[in-house]
C-alpha cells in the first residue's frame, strides 16, 4: 500500500521552534491519534522518510526522552534530598547553630564538619555505585528500527521522538503510540492496556479515522503492547508520558511490590527505630531530671541517636549490591534491579524449559515423512513455504526448516496469515499457488490433527487417525520433536483467520533433533549442591520430554502434563508442584500457575524464558531471568539477563548474589553487636556519672570513624557455608547478636569506666578520651571476629578491610596527642592505660568469638 508523502508545514514547524526557544521546558502537545493522516504529517512536521539527526536533537529537547516513567532524580539530587529530609541531620545542624549563637564555637564547628564529612562520603560512594549500575543498565537499553537521515537505523528507545518512522516485526515491544502506515498480517497483544487476552489484528487504512484510545483501534499501535506476528511501518505520534500507557502510569503510579530484600531492610529498620526512640527519650529525660544543661542533654541524646542509627546502611547496601552486580556482569549476568540480587541468591527453585537447559537448542531437520511414517518430500516442501511466508516470531524449528535444503518455491504470493497461539498450537499461511489460495498449516501434531478430516487425501476414519497418532507418538518416544503439516484449498477473500483452519488434509510430519547437552546432568547436580532445585516446564509432549530427561540421566519420576494441571485446584497444584521435577505440554498460563503454587509453599522461585509466552511467568516469578537474545517482551519482563545461556553462568551469578548479601549481613551484625553495646553503656553511664560520659561532638566523631571503617566491607570474602545454600533474611540472628554480644560489649565498657575512675582517677576530659579510644577500638575490631561463622583466625579478611580497620584504630589512639586534641576535648592518656586497653580488647574479642560461634550454631550456621 502506498504511503502518503505530505510536505512539511513550515508555519507549524516555525511555531514549534519559536515556542521551544522561548521555553525549552515546554512540551509541545502532539496531535491527536484520531486526526487524518495528512494532518498528522503536518502537525508533526514529518514525512514518511523520517527525520534528520539535527531535527531529532531539537525534538528531544522539546518533548523529552521517550520514557513513560517519572524521571529519577540525579544522584546529587537524591543525596541532597536525603540530607535535607533527615531529621537527625536537621536537629544536629540546628544544634550547631544554637551552640554557635551561645558562643560554643568549637562544638558548632565539630558538628558541622562531622555531619558534612559523613554526607560527602555517603554521596561519593553512592554516586560511584549509581554510575556503575547505570552503565550496566545502559547496556540493556532496548532499541527500535527508525528511519534517520534517509536510512534505517537501530535507535535507543528513549531517543525516539514524535515524527519518527519505525518498523515493527514479531517480538518487538511497541516503543510509542503510533499511527500505522503499512501493515502486513500485523497482530498485536494489547492485554496490558485493554485486558483482552487474544492478539488484535491491525491494518493500515490511510483514510480511517481511528479512536484516540486502544479499544477497537485497528489503525494504531500503543506503547506497552507487543507484536505477535506480521510486520508494519508506523509514524510515532506520542512518546513518553504523553502516551496512553504513560498517562496510566502517571495516574496510577505506585511503588512496585516489595521485594524480600526490601522487606527485610524494613523489618530491620523498625527494630532499630524502636530501640533509638526508647533510648533517646530515656537519656534525655534522665539528664533533665538530674539538672544537666538542657542544650548539652539534647545534643547528647541526638548524638546518641546518630550512634544507634546505622545511617550508612543504604550506602553499604548500595555499594555491596552494585559491586556484586559489576562482578556478575563480568561473569555474563546483567542485573537490571539491585534488590533482585538478594532474591537471586535466595532462589531455591529454578524453573526452565528443557531447551538450553537439557539440550543445546540447536535444532536440525531430520526427516520428512507422510502420516504413516514413509518418506515424503511434501511435508518439507509445504513446511518451507509456511516458514518462509509466516511473519510471526521465528522459532528454532522454523530456522531448522529454512536451513534445510528443499524444493525451490518461486512466484508465490502470500494472501493471509493466522498467527500461532497456545490454545490452537498451530499457525497457518494462505498462499496463491497455481492462481488458487492454498492454506498451509503447521503445528503440534495434536493441534493440527484436531482440524483435519483427511490424511494423505483419504478420509480420516478412526482407524486412520489412530495410525497417524501412533506415528508421531513413536517418533516422540524416540526423542524427536515433531511438527504436523496440513493443507486445504480455500476460497479467495480479503481476510483469512483461524476460522479457516477446518477440514484440513494431513500431508505428513517433520521431525527435528535437538542434541542433549553432554554436561547437563553435571550442571544440574551443581545447582542442587548450591541448594537450588531444577524443575523442567516444557511445552513439548511427555514422550519427547521423557526421552530427553533419560538421555541426560535426569531422574525425574512421574511427569505431570498440562491436562493433569487443568484438572487440579490451586491447593492440589501446590502439593504436586513441590514434588514434581518435570512438567510437559504446559501452556503459558499453566506455567504461571506452577510458579505461583511454588511461591505459595514458601519457595523463592526463579524462571528463565526468552519468548513472548514467557512474559507472564517472568512477572510471576520472584526472579525473572532471560537471555540477551530473547525477544524484547521477555527481556523487559526479566530482572536478570544472561549474556549467554547455560546453567554454569546461572550458577556463578547465584553465588555472586549470595556473596553480596553476605557482606550486607556482616554490616548488620556488626551494627547490632558492639555498636549497640557501646550505646547502651553510654545511656546507662549518663545516669550515674556527674558529667556526660562523652561529649556530643565526640560521639559524632566516634560514629563517623566507625562508619568509615565499614566502607570496605563489600570487598571482603564470604564464608563458603553462606554461599553453599540459599540465604534469606534472618531477623532472629540479628536480634540474637543484639541480645548476647551487645551486653558483652557493655560489660567491657563498664570495666573501662571503673579502671579510668578508680585506677587512673581520670577527670572528665581524660575519661572522655579513654572511653573514646576504647569504644572505637572494640566497635571496629569486632568486625574481624563476626565476619565469619567459624574461627576468625581461619578466615583471612580482605586487604582493604584489614587496612581500614587498622588505620581507624590507630587514628583513634593517636588523636589525643595531635594538635586537634584540644579542639576535640581530648588529652594524652597514660601509657599504662594502653596496656589495660590492649589486654581488655584481646579478652573482649576472644569472648565475642565464643559467643558468636554459639549464636551461629544456634541458627545452624558454620563456616564450611
Secondary structure, 3 states (H helix, E strand, C coil): CCCCCCCCCHHHHHHHHHHHHHCCCCCCCCCCCCCCHHHHHHHHCCCCCCECHHHHHHHHHHHCCCCCCCCCCCHHHHHHHHHHHCHHHHHHHHHHHHHHHCCCHHHHHHHHHHHHHHHHHHHHHHHHHHHHHHHHHHCCCCEEEEEECCEEEEEEHHHCCCCCEEEEECCCECCCEEEEEEEEEEEEECHHHHCCCCCEEECCCCCCCCCCCCCCCCCEECCCCEEEEEEEEEEEEECHHHCHHHHHHHHCCCCCCCCHHHHHHHHHHHHHHHHHHHHHHHHHHHHHHCCCCHHHHHHHHHHHHHHHCCCCHHHHHHHHHHHHHHHHHHCCEEECCCCHHHHHHHCCEEEECCECCCEEEEEEEEEEECCCCCECCHHHHHHHHHHHHCCCCCCHHHHHHHHCCCCCCCCCEEEEEEEEECCCCEEEEEEEECCEEEEEEEECHHHHHCCEEEECCEECCHHHHHHHHHHHHHHHHCCCEEEEEEEEECCCCCCCCHHHCCCEEEEEEEEEEEEECCCHHHHHHHHHHCCCEEEEECCCCHHHHHHHHHHHCCCCCCCEEHHHHHCCCHHHHHHHHHHCCEEECCCHHHHHHHHHHHHHCCCCEEEECCCHHHHHHHHHCCEEEEECCCCHHHHHHCCEEECCCCHHHHHHHHHHHHHHHHHHHHHHHHHCCHHHHHHHHHHHHHHHCCCCCCCHHHHHHHHHHHHHHCHHHHHCCCCHHHHCCCCCCCHHHHHHHHHHHHHHHHHHHHHHHHHHHHHCCCCHHHHHHHHHHHHHHHHHHCHHHHCCCCCHHHCCCCHHHHHHHHHHHHHHHHHCCCCHHHHHCCCCCCHHHHHHHHHHHHHHHHHHHHHHHHHHHHCCCCCC
